[in-house]
Amino acid sequence: MNVDLTAELQEFIAEQVGSGRYRTPQSVVEDALSLLAALSQTEQQLKSLLRRREPPSDIGRPTENNWEALQQEALARLRP
């Protein structure tokens, strides 16, 4: 698979390889995609938890219209 990347992303990948953290550009992309997959899974789990829990009355139930606000509040509550 060939993917076109912006100059900024290409530079970032080169920096990561140049730092010695990664051996190849492919390993940088693989790690990034693994992190994206983990983030997506965590987001789905969070959505599921929010749907099962009775939300505070001032927020309301999760819907497509208020998901962004609910997500931001949940993330704010998770931050130390």
PDB file of N, CA, C and O in Angstrom:
ATOM      1  N   MET A   1       0.837  -1.161   0.000  1.00  0.00           N
ATOM      2  CA  MET A   1       0.000   0.000   0.000  1.00  0.00           C
ATOM      3  C   MET A   1       0.894   1.240   0.000  1.00  0.00           C
ATOM      4  O   MET A   1       1.838   1.337   0.784  1.00  0.00           O
ATOM      5  N   ASN A   2       0.593   2.158  -0.864  1.00  0.00           N
ATOM      6  CA  ASN A   2       1.314   3.430  -0.903  1.00  0.00           C
ATOM      7  C   ASN A   2       0.412   4.527  -0.364  1.00  0.00           C
ATOM      8  O   ASN A   2      -0.772   4.593  -0.693  1.00  0.00           O
ATOM      9  N   VAL A   3       0.982   5.382   0.465  1.00  0.00           N
ATOM     10  CA  VAL A   3       0.220   6.464   1.075  1.00  0.00           C
ATOM     11  C   VAL A   3       0.995   7.761   0.887  1.00  0.00           C
ATOM     12  O   VAL A   3       2.197   7.821   1.145  1.00  0.00           O
ATOM     13  N   ASP A   4       0.295   8.799   0.435  1.00  0.00           N
ATOM     14  CA  ASP A   4       0.915  10.112   0.311  1.00  0.00           C
ATOM     15  C   ASP A   4       0.793  10.834   1.640  1.00  0.00           C
ATOM     16  O   ASP A   4      -0.291  10.902   2.219  1.00  0.00           O
ATOM     17  N   LEU A   5       1.901  11.371   2.122  1.00  0.00           N
ATOM     18  CA  LEU A   5       1.918  12.093   3.387  1.00  0.00           C
ATOM     19  C   LEU A   5       2.309  13.544   3.151  1.00  0.00           C
ATOM     20  O   LEU A   5       3.010  13.867   2.192  1.00  0.00           O
ATOM     21  N   THR A   6       1.846  14.404   4.034  1.00  0.00           N
ATOM     22  CA  THR A   6       2.242  15.806   3.953  1.00  0.00           C
ATOM     23  C   THR A   6       3.732  15.915   4.259  1.00  0.00           C
ATOM     24  O   THR A   6       4.331  15.006   4.833  1.00  0.00           O
ATOM     25  N   ALA A   7       4.310  17.027   3.869  1.00  0.00           N
ATOM     26  CA  ALA A   7       5.732  17.259   4.146  1.00  0.00           C
ATOM     27  C   ALA A   7       6.002  17.253   5.648  1.00  0.00           C
ATOM     28  O   ALA A   7       7.045  16.778   6.097  1.00  0.00           O
ATOM     29  N   GLU A   8       5.053  17.785   6.420  1.00  0.00           N
ATOM     30  CA  GLU A   8       5.213  17.821   7.876  1.00  0.00           C
ATOM     31  C   GLU A   8       5.266  16.414   8.469  1.00  0.00           C
ATOM     32  O   GLU A   8       6.090  16.132   9.339  1.00  0.00           O
ATOM     33  N   LEU A   9       4.384  15.534   7.994  1.00  0.00           N
ATOM     34  CA  LEU A   9       4.389  14.161   8.494  1.00  0.00           C
ATOM     35  C   LEU A   9       5.646  13.416   8.052  1.00  0.00           C
ATOM     36  O   LEU A   9       6.204  12.629   8.816  1.00  0.00           O
ATOM     37  N   GLN A  10       6.083  13.661   6.838  1.00  0.00           N
ATOM     38  CA  GLN A  10       7.314  13.025   6.365  1.00  0.00           C
ATOM     39  C   GLN A  10       8.500  13.472   7.223  1.00  0.00           C
ATOM     40  O   GLN A  10       9.362  12.667   7.575  1.00  0.00           O
ATOM     41  N   GLU A  11       8.530  14.750   7.550  1.00  0.00           N
ATOM     42  CA  GLU A  11       9.601  15.280   8.384  1.00  0.00           C
ATOM     43  C   GLU A  11       9.553  14.669   9.788  1.00  0.00           C
ATOM     44  O   GLU A  11      10.585  14.314  10.358  1.00  0.00           O
ATOM     45  N   PHE A  12       8.348  14.553  10.331  1.00  0.00           N
ATOM     46  CA  PHE A  12       8.193  13.956  11.656  1.00  0.00           C
ATOM     47  C   PHE A  12       8.697  12.517  11.668  1.00  0.00           C
ATOM     48  O   PHE A  12       9.404  12.102  12.586  1.00  0.00           O
ATOM     49  N   ILE A  13       8.328  11.768  10.648  1.00  0.00           N
ATOM     50  CA  ILE A  13       8.781  10.375  10.557  1.00  0.00           C
ATOM     51  C   ILE A  13      10.301  10.320  10.463  1.00  0.00           C
ATOM     52  O   ILE A  13      10.945   9.508  11.127  1.00  0.00           O
ATOM     53  N   ALA A  14      10.862  11.187   9.637  1.00  0.00           N
ATOM     54  CA  ALA A  14      12.322  11.222   9.505  1.00  0.00           C
ATOM     55  C   ALA A  14      12.986  11.568  10.835  1.00  0.00           C
ATOM     56  O   ALA A  14      14.027  11.005  11.174  1.00  0.00           O
ATOM     57  N   GLU A  15      12.396  12.483  11.580  1.00  0.00           N
ATOM     58  CA  GLU A  15      12.936  12.837  12.904  1.00  0.00           C
ATOM     59  C   GLU A  15      12.887  11.650  13.853  1.00  0.00           C
ATOM     60  O   GLU A  15      13.828  11.417  14.612  1.00  0.00           O
ATOM     61  N   GLN A  16      11.807  10.912  13.811  1.00  0.00           N
ATOM     62  CA  GLN A  16      11.670   9.743  14.691  1.00  0.00           C
ATOM     63  C   GLN A  16      12.714   8.684  14.367  1.00  0.00           C
ATOM     64  O   GLN A  16      13.315   8.097  15.267  1.00  0.00           O
ATOM     65  N   VAL A  17      12.926   8.446  13.083  1.00  0.00           N
ATOM     66  CA  VAL A  17      13.951   7.481  12.672  1.00  0.00           C
ATOM     67  C   VAL A  17      15.336   8.022  13.022  1.00  0.00           C
ATOM     68  O   VAL A  17      16.185   7.287  13.526  1.00  0.00           O
ATOM     69  N   GLY A  18      15.560   9.304  12.754  1.00  0.00           N
ATOM     70  CA  GLY A  18      16.844   9.928  13.042  1.00  0.00           C
ATOM     71  C   GLY A  18      17.198   9.934  14.515  1.00  0.00           C
ATOM     72  O   GLY A  18      18.375   9.910  14.875  1.00  0.00           O
ATOM     73  N   SER A  19      16.181   9.968  15.372  1.00  0.00           N
ATOM     74  CA  SER A  19      16.426   9.977  16.817  1.00  0.00           C
ATOM     75  C   SER A  19      16.869   8.613  17.332  1.00  0.00           C
ATOM     76  O   SER A  19      17.365   8.491  18.452  1.00  0.00           O
ATOM     77  N   GLY A  20      16.685   7.594  16.505  1.00  0.00           N
ATOM     78  CA  GLY A  20      17.032   6.242  16.929  1.00  0.00           C
ATOM     79  C   GLY A  20      15.898   5.511  17.612  1.00  0.00           C
ATOM     80  O   GLY A  20      16.028   4.334  17.947  1.00  0.00           O
ATOM     81  N   ARG A  21      14.799   6.189  17.817  1.00  0.00           N
ATOM     82  CA  ARG A  21      13.655   5.552  18.474  1.00  0.00           C
ATOM     83  C   ARG A  21      13.062   4.454  17.589  1.00  0.00           C
ATOM     84  O   ARG A  21      12.591   3.431  18.085  1.00  0.00           O
ATOM     85  N   TYR A  22      13.091   4.677  16.286  1.00  0.00           N
ATOM     86  CA  TYR A  22      12.577   3.709  15.324  1.00  0.00           C
ATOM     87  C   TYR A  22      13.663   3.395  14.317  1.00  0.00           C
ATOM     88  O   TYR A  22      14.516   4.231  14.018  1.00  0.00           O
ATOM     89  N   ARG A  23      13.621   2.169  13.795  1.00  0.00           N
ATOM     90  CA  ARG A  23      14.634   1.775  12.818  1.00  0.00           C
ATOM     91  C   ARG A  23      14.244   2.139  11.396  1.00  0.00           C
ATOM     92  O   ARG A  23      15.106   2.401  10.557  1.00  0.00           O
ATOM     93  N   THR A  24      12.928   2.154  11.121  1.00  0.00           N
ATOM     94  CA  THR A  24      12.468   2.424   9.760  1.00  0.00           C
ATOM     95  C   THR A  24      11.230   3.312   9.779  1.00  0.00           C
ATOM     96  O   THR A  24      10.527   3.375  10.788  1.00  0.00           O
ATOM     97  N   PRO A  25      10.959   4.000   8.671  1.00  0.00           N
ATOM     98  CA  PRO A  25       9.716   4.767   8.575  1.00  0.00           C
ATOM     99  C   PRO A  25       8.485   3.872   8.753  1.00  0.00           C
ATOM    100  O   PRO A  25       7.491   4.289   9.348  1.00  0.00           O
ATOM    101  N   GLN A  26       8.554   2.664   8.245  1.00  0.00           N
ATOM    102  CA  GLN A  26       7.433   1.740   8.374  1.00  0.00           C
ATOM    103  C   GLN A  26       7.115   1.468   9.845  1.00  0.00           C
ATOM    104  O   GLN A  26       5.945   1.390  10.220  1.00  0.00           O
ATOM    105  N   SER A  27       8.142   1.325  10.674  1.00  0.00           N
ATOM    106  CA  SER A  27       7.890   1.057  12.091  1.00  0.00           C
ATOM    107  C   SER A  27       7.241   2.252  12.777  1.00  0.00           C
ATOM    108  O   SER A  27       6.463   2.075  13.714  1.00  0.00           O
ATOM    109  N   VAL A  28       7.550   3.468  12.325  1.00  0.00           N
ATOM    110  CA  VAL A  28       6.899   4.664  12.874  1.00  0.00           C
ATOM    111  C   VAL A  28       5.412   4.619  12.539  1.00  0.00           C
ATOM    112  O   VAL A  28       4.567   4.833  13.409  1.00  0.00           O
ATOM    113  N   VAL A  29       5.097   4.342  11.287  1.00  0.00           N
ATOM    114  CA  VAL A  29       3.703   4.301  10.842  1.00  0.00           C
ATOM    115  C   VAL A  29       2.954   3.160  11.534  1.00  0.00           C
ATOM    116  O   VAL A  29       1.808   3.341  11.946  1.00  0.00           O
ATOM    117  N   GLU A  30       3.578   1.997  11.667  1.00  0.00           N
ATOM    118  CA  GLU A  30       2.931   0.870  12.345  1.00  0.00           C
ATOM    119  C   GLU A  30       2.613   1.220  13.790  1.00  0.00           C
ATOM    120  O   GLU A  30       1.527   0.906  14.278  1.00  0.00           O
ATOM    121  N   ASP A  31       3.539   1.862  14.475  1.00  0.00           N
ATOM    122  CA  ASP A  31       3.309   2.250  15.864  1.00  0.00           C
ATOM    123  C   ASP A  31       2.184   3.282  15.948  1.00  0.00           C
ATOM    124  O   ASP A  31       1.327   3.203  16.828  1.00  0.00           O
ATOM    125  N   ALA A  32       2.192   4.239  15.039  1.00  0.00           N
ATOM    126  CA  ALA A  32       1.150   5.266  15.026  1.00  0.00           C
ATOM    127  C   ALA A  32      -0.227   4.639  14.803  1.00  0.00           C
ATOM    128  O   ALA A  32      -1.199   5.018  15.455  1.00  0.00           O
ATOM    129  N   LEU A  33      -0.305   3.692  13.892  1.00  0.00           N
ATOM    130  CA  LEU A  33      -1.586   3.044  13.620  1.00  0.00           C
ATOM    131  C   LEU A  33      -2.028   2.176  14.793  1.00  0.00           C
ATOM    132  O   LEU A  33      -3.223   2.076  15.071  1.00  0.00           O
ATOM    133  N   SER A  34      -1.086   1.554  15.477  1.00  0.00           N
ATOM    134  CA  SER A  34      -1.430   0.775  16.673  1.00  0.00           C
ATOM    135  C   SER A  34      -2.011   1.681  17.751  1.00  0.00           C
ATOM    136  O   SER A  34      -2.990   1.331  18.410  1.00  0.00           O
ATOM    137  N   LEU A  35      -1.398   2.848  17.925  1.00  0.00           N
ATOM    138  CA  LEU A  35      -1.918   3.812  18.897  1.00  0.00           C
ATOM    139  C   LEU A  35      -3.304   4.315  18.492  1.00  0.00           C
ATOM    140  O   LEU A  35      -4.175   4.490  19.344  1.00  0.00           O
ATOM    141  N   LEU A  36      -3.508   4.545  17.204  1.00  0.00           N
ATOM    142  CA  LEU A  36      -4.812   4.987  16.717  1.00  0.00           C
ATOM    143  C   LEU A  36      -5.864   3.917  16.962  1.00  0.00           C
ATOM    144  O   LEU A  36      -6.986   4.232  17.360  1.00  0.00           O
ATOM    145  N   ALA A  37      -5.519   2.662  16.731  1.00  0.00           N
ATOM    146  CA  ALA A  37      -6.455   1.560  16.982  1.00  0.00           C
ATOM    147  C   ALA A  37      -6.800   1.477  18.467  1.00  0.00           C
ATOM    148  O   ALA A  37      -7.961   1.271  18.820  1.00  0.00           O
ATOM    149  N   ALA A  38      -5.806   1.634  19.337  1.00  0.00           N
ATOM    150  CA  ALA A  38      -6.045   1.594  20.777  1.00  0.00           C
ATOM    151  C   ALA A  38      -6.931   2.766  21.203  1.00  0.00           C
ATOM    152  O   ALA A  38      -7.830   2.598  22.028  1.00  0.00           O
ATOM    153  N   LEU A  39      -6.680   3.946  20.644  1.00  0.00           N
ATOM    154  CA  LEU A  39      -7.491   5.114  20.953  1.00  0.00           C
ATOM    155  C   LEU A  39      -8.936   4.901  20.513  1.00  0.00           C
ATOM    156  O   LEU A  39      -9.869   5.246  21.239  1.00  0.00           O
ATOM    157  N   SER A  40      -9.116   4.339  19.340  1.00  0.00           N
ATOM    158  CA  SER A  40     -10.457   4.072  18.832  1.00  0.00           C
ATOM    159  C   SER A  40     -11.190   3.080  19.728  1.00  0.00           C
ATOM    160  O   SER A  40     -12.375   3.256  20.013  1.00  0.00           O
ATOM    161  N   GLN A  41     -10.497   2.049  20.166  1.00  0.00           N
ATOM    162  CA  GLN A  41     -11.105   1.063  21.055  1.00  0.00           C
ATOM    163  C   GLN A  41     -11.485   1.707  22.388  1.00  0.00           C
ATOM    164  O   GLN A  41     -12.562   1.443  22.924  1.00  0.00           O
ATOM    165  N   THR A  42     -10.608   2.543  22.917  1.00  0.00           N
ATOM    166  CA  THR A  42     -10.894   3.232  24.178  1.00  0.00           C
ATOM    167  C   THR A  42     -12.091   4.159  24.022  1.00  0.00           C
ATOM    168  O   THR A  42     -12.931   4.247  24.917  1.00  0.00           O
ATOM    169  N   GLU A  43     -12.172   4.848  22.895  1.00  0.00           N
ATOM    170  CA  GLU A  43     -13.301   5.734  22.648  1.00  0.00           C
ATOM    171  C   GLU A  43     -14.606   4.941  22.595  1.00  0.00           C
ATOM    172  O   GLU A  43     -15.618   5.382  23.140  1.00  0.00           O
ATOM    173  N   GLN A  44     -14.594   3.777  21.946  1.00  0.00           N
ATOM    174  CA  GLN A  44     -15.789   2.947  21.883  1.00  0.00           C
ATOM    175  C   GLN A  44     -16.195   2.459  23.270  1.00  0.00           C
ATOM    176  O   GLN A  44     -17.381   2.410  23.593  1.00  0.00           O
ATOM    177  N   GLN A  45     -15.205   2.099  24.091  1.00  0.00           N
ATOM    178  CA  GLN A  45     -15.498   1.672  25.459  1.00  0.00           C
ATOM    179  C   GLN A  45     -16.094   2.815  26.255  1.00  0.00           C
ATOM    180  O   GLN A  45     -17.039   2.619  27.020  1.00  0.00           O
ATOM    181  N   LEU A  46     -15.548   4.012  26.080  1.00  0.00           N
ATOM    182  CA  LEU A  46     -16.063   5.185  26.779  1.00  0.00           C
ATOM    183  C   LEU A  46     -17.500   5.467  26.357  1.00  0.00           C
ATOM    184  O   LEU A  46     -18.351   5.744  27.202  1.00  0.00           O
ATOM    185  N   LYS A  47     -17.774   5.399  25.072  1.00  0.00           N
ATOM    186  CA  LYS A  47     -19.143   5.606  24.588  1.00  0.00           C
ATOM    187  C   LYS A  47     -20.092   4.584  25.210  1.00  0.00           C
ATOM    188  O   LYS A  47     -21.195   4.928  25.636  1.00  0.00           O
ATOM    189  N   SER A  48     -19.659   3.342  25.258  1.00  0.00           N
ATOM    190  CA  SER A  48     -20.481   2.285  25.828  1.00  0.00           C
ATOM    191  C   SER A  48     -20.760   2.543  27.303  1.00  0.00           C
ATOM    192  O   SER A  48     -21.894   2.394  27.759  1.00  0.00           O
ATOM    193  N   LEU A  49     -19.734   2.929  28.045  1.00  0.00           N
ATOM    194  CA  LEU A  49     -19.911   3.236  29.463  1.00  0.00           C
ATOM    195  C   LEU A  49     -20.850   4.415  29.665  1.00  0.00           C
ATOM    196  O   LEU A  49     -21.692   4.395  30.562  1.00  0.00           O
ATOM    197  N   LEU A  50     -20.709   5.432  28.840  1.00  0.00           N
ATOM    198  CA  LEU A  50     -21.574   6.604  28.967  1.00  0.00           C
ATOM    199  C   LEU A  50     -23.029   6.260  28.656  1.00  0.00           C
ATOM    200  O   LEU A  50     -23.944   6.820  29.260  1.00  0.00           O
ATOM    201  N   ARG A  51     -23.240   5.345  27.720  1.00  0.00           N
ATOM    202  CA  ARG A  51     -24.612   4.960  27.377  1.00  0.00           C
ATOM    203  C   ARG A  51     -25.256   4.136  28.490  1.00  0.00           C
ATOM    204  O   ARG A  51     -26.469   4.206  28.685  1.00  0.00           O
ATOM    205  N   ARG A  52     -24.457   3.355  29.222  1.00  0.00           N
ATOM    206  CA  ARG A  52     -24.997   2.500  30.277  1.00  0.00           C
ATOM    207  C   ARG A  52     -25.225   3.255  31.583  1.00  0.00           C
ATOM    208  O   ARG A  52     -26.065   2.850  32.386  1.00  0.00           O
ATOM    209  N   ARG A  53     -24.508   4.321  31.802  1.00  0.00           N
ATOM    210  CA  ARG A  53     -24.573   5.050  33.063  1.00  0.00           C
ATOM    211  C   ARG A  53     -25.606   6.172  32.966  1.00  0.00           C
ATOM    212  O   ARG A  53     -25.740   6.826  31.932  1.00  0.00           O
ATOM    213  N   GLU A  54     -26.321   6.375  34.048  1.00  0.00           N
ATOM    214  CA  GLU A  54     -27.266   7.488  34.094  1.00  0.00           C
ATOM    215  C   GLU A  54     -26.476   8.780  34.198  1.00  0.00           C
ATOM    216  O   GLU A  54     -25.791   8.992  35.199  1.00  0.00           O
ATOM    217  N   PRO A  55     -26.546   9.639  33.214  1.00  0.00           N
ATOM    218  CA  PRO A  55     -25.755  10.871  33.240  1.00  0.00           C
ATOM    219  C   PRO A  55     -26.341  11.891  34.211  1.00  0.00           C
ATOM    220  O   PRO A  55     -27.520  11.806  34.556  1.00  0.00           O
ATOM    221  N   PRO A  56     -25.544  12.843  34.653  1.00  0.00           N
ATOM    222  CA  PRO A  56     -26.073  13.932  35.474  1.00  0.00           C
ATOM    223  C   PRO A  56     -27.185  14.637  34.715  1.00  0.00           C
ATOM    224  O   PRO A  56     -27.142  14.731  33.489  1.00  0.00           O
ATOM    225  N   SER A  57     -28.166  15.126  35.431  1.00  0.00           N
ATOM    226  CA  SER A  57     -29.352  15.707  34.797  1.00  0.00           C
ATOM    227  C   SER A  57     -29.044  16.923  33.923  1.00  0.00           C
ATOM    228  O   SER A  57     -29.795  17.227  32.997  1.00  0.00           O
ATOM    229  N   ASP A  58     -27.946  17.617  34.214  1.00  0.00           N
ATOM    230  CA  ASP A  58     -27.630  18.810  33.428  1.00  0.00           C
ATOM    231  C   ASP A  58     -26.947  18.487  32.106  1.00  0.00           C
ATOM    232  O   ASP A  58     -26.736  19.383  31.289  1.00  0.00           O
ATOM    233  N   ILE A  59     -26.596  17.214  31.880  1.00  0.00           N
ATOM    234  CA  ILE A  59     -25.927  16.834  30.639  1.00  0.00           C
ATOM    235  C   ILE A  59     -26.901  16.165  29.679  1.00  0.00           C
ATOM    236  O   ILE A  59     -26.949  16.511  28.499  1.00  0.00           O
ATOM    237  N   GLY A  60     -27.664  15.227  30.170  1.00  0.00           N
ATOM    238  CA  GLY A  60     -28.585  14.495  29.313  1.00  0.00           C
ATOM    239  C   GLY A  60     -27.961  13.224  28.762  1.00  0.00           C
ATOM    240  O   GLY A  60     -26.781  12.953  28.982  1.00  0.00           O
ATOM    241  N   ARG A  61     -28.743  12.468  28.063  1.00  0.00           N
ATOM    242  CA  ARG A  61     -28.276  11.206  27.482  1.00  0.00           C
ATOM    243  C   ARG A  61     -27.396  11.475  26.262  1.00  0.00           C
ATOM    244  O   ARG A  61     -27.597  12.455  25.546  1.00  0.00           O
ATOM    245  N   PRO A  62     -26.406  10.585  26.030  1.00  0.00           N
ATOM    246  CA  PRO A  62     -25.572  10.752  24.844  1.00  0.00           C
ATOM    247  C   PRO A  62     -26.393  10.626  23.561  1.00  0.00           C
ATOM    248  O   PRO A  62     -27.161   9.678  23.395  1.00  0.00           O
ATOM    249  N   THR A  63     -26.223  11.573  22.675  1.00  0.00           N
ATOM    250  CA  THR A  63     -26.834  11.520  21.352  1.00  0.00           C
ATOM    251  C   THR A  63     -25.788  12.016  20.364  1.00  0.00           C
ATOM    252  O   THR A  63     -24.732  12.513  20.755  1.00  0.00           O
ATOM    253  N   GLU A  64     -26.090  11.876  19.106  1.00  0.00           N
ATOM    254  CA  GLU A  64     -25.155  12.388  18.103  1.00  0.00           C
ATOM    255  C   GLU A  64     -24.995  13.894  18.251  1.00  0.00           C
ATOM    256  O   GLU A  64     -23.935  14.433  17.932  1.00  0.00           O
ATOM    257  N   ASN A  65     -26.029  14.585  18.729  1.00  0.00           N
ATOM    258  CA  ASN A  65     -25.976  16.036  18.843  1.00  0.00           C
ATOM    259  C   ASN A  65     -25.116  16.517  20.006  1.00  0.00           C
ATOM    260  O   ASN A  65     -24.489  17.572  19.913  1.00  0.00           O
ATOM    261  N   ASN A  66     -25.078  15.752  21.107  1.00  0.00           N
ATOM    262  CA  ASN A  66     -24.328  16.228  22.262  1.00  0.00           C
ATOM    263  C   ASN A  66     -23.119  15.367  22.592  1.00  0.00           C
ATOM    264  O   ASN A  66     -22.506  15.544  23.645  1.00  0.00           O
ATOM    265  N   TRP A  67     -22.767  14.442  21.716  1.00  0.00           N
ATOM    266  CA  TRP A  67     -21.648  13.536  21.996  1.00  0.00           C
ATOM    267  C   TRP A  67     -20.354  14.302  22.241  1.00  0.00           C
ATOM    268  O   TRP A  67     -19.596  13.950  23.144  1.00  0.00           O
ATOM    269  N   GLU A  68     -20.091  15.322  21.470  1.00  0.00           N
ATOM    270  CA  GLU A  68     -18.838  16.069  21.614  1.00  0.00           C
ATOM    271  C   GLU A  68     -18.732  16.683  23.009  1.00  0.00           C
ATOM    272  O   GLU A  68     -17.679  16.610  23.643  1.00  0.00           O
ATOM    273  N   ALA A  69     -19.813  17.283  23.485  1.00  0.00           N
ATOM    274  CA  ALA A  69     -19.798  17.885  24.821  1.00  0.00           C
ATOM    275  C   ALA A  69     -19.623  16.821  25.893  1.00  0.00           C
ATOM    276  O   ALA A  69     -18.878  17.020  26.853  1.00  0.00           O
ATOM    277  N   LEU A  70     -20.304  15.694  25.737  1.00  0.00           N
ATOM    278  CA  LEU A  70     -20.166  14.602  26.700  1.00  0.00           C
ATOM    279  C   LEU A  70     -18.747  14.048  26.707  1.00  0.00           C
ATOM    280  O   LEU A  70     -18.183  13.770  27.766  1.00  0.00           O
ATOM    281  N   GLN A  71     -18.186  13.894  25.534  1.00  0.00           N
ATOM    282  CA  GLN A  71     -16.824  13.367  25.422  1.00  0.00           C
ATOM    283  C   GLN A  71     -15.831  14.317  26.093  1.00  0.00           C
ATOM    284  O   GLN A  71     -14.938  13.873  26.814  1.00  0.00           O
ATOM    285  N   GLN A  72     -15.982  15.601  25.860  1.00  0.00           N
ATOM    286  CA  GLN A  72     -15.075  16.574  26.458  1.00  0.00           C
ATOM    287  C   GLN A  72     -15.190  16.567  27.983  1.00  0.00           C
ATOM    288  O   GLN A  72     -14.182  16.643  28.686  1.00  0.00           O
ATOM    289  N   GLU A  73     -16.415  16.475  28.487  1.00  0.00           N
ATOM    290  CA  GLU A  73     -16.592  16.444  29.939  1.00  0.00           C
ATOM    291  C   GLU A  73     -16.014  15.162  30.529  1.00  0.00           C
ATOM    292  O   GLU A  73     -15.367  15.201  31.576  1.00  0.00           O
ATOM    293  N   ALA A  74     -16.236  14.039  29.878  1.00  0.00           N
ATOM    294  CA  ALA A  74     -15.705  12.766  30.377  1.00  0.00           C
ATOM    295  C   ALA A  74     -14.192  12.796  30.394  1.00  0.00           C
ATOM    296  O   ALA A  74     -13.571  12.362  31.365  1.00  0.00           O
ATOM    297  N   LEU A  75     -13.596  13.301  29.338  1.00  0.00           N
ATOM    298  CA  LEU A  75     -12.136  13.383  29.289  1.00  0.00           C
ATOM    299  C   LEU A  75     -11.601  14.325  30.362  1.00  0.00           C
ATOM    300  O   LEU A  75     -10.561  14.059  30.964  1.00  0.00           O
ATOM    301  N   ALA A  76     -12.309  15.422  30.601  1.00  0.00           N
ATOM    302  CA  ALA A  76     -11.891  16.363  31.639  1.00  0.00           C
ATOM    303  C   ALA A  76     -11.950  15.707  33.011  1.00  0.00           C
ATOM    304  O   ALA A  76     -11.091  15.959  33.857  1.00  0.00           O
ATOM    305  N   ARG A  77     -12.955  14.866  33.240  1.00  0.00           N
ATOM    306  CA  ARG A  77     -13.079  14.174  34.519  1.00  0.00           C
ATOM    307  C   ARG A  77     -11.990  13.111  34.690  1.00  0.00           C
ATOM    308  O   ARG A  77     -11.593  12.801  35.813  1.00  0.00           O
ATOM    309  N   LEU A  78     -11.508  12.552  33.573  1.00  0.00           N
ATOM    310  CA  LEU A  78     -10.471  11.517  33.643  1.00  0.00           C
ATOM    311  C   LEU A  78      -9.094  12.090  33.876  1.00  0.00           C
ATOM    312  O   LEU A  78      -8.215  11.410  34.405  1.00  0.00           O
ATOM    313  N   ARG A  79      -8.898  13.345  33.481  1.00  0.00           N
ATOM    314  CA  ARG A  79      -7.569  13.964  33.637  1.00  0.00           C
ATOM    315  C   ARG A  79      -7.290  14.231  35.111  1.00  0.00           C
ATOM    316  O   ARG A  79      -8.174  14.651  35.857  1.00  0.00           O
ATOM    317  N   PRO A  80      -6.023  13.976  35.528  1.00  0.00           N
ATOM    318  CA  PRO A  80      -5.667  14.220  36.931  1.00  0.00           C
ATOM    319  C   PRO A  80      -5.641  15.700  37.266  1.00  0.00           C
ATOM    320  O   PRO A  80      -5.359  16.070  38.406  1.00  0.00           O
TER     321      PRO A  80
END
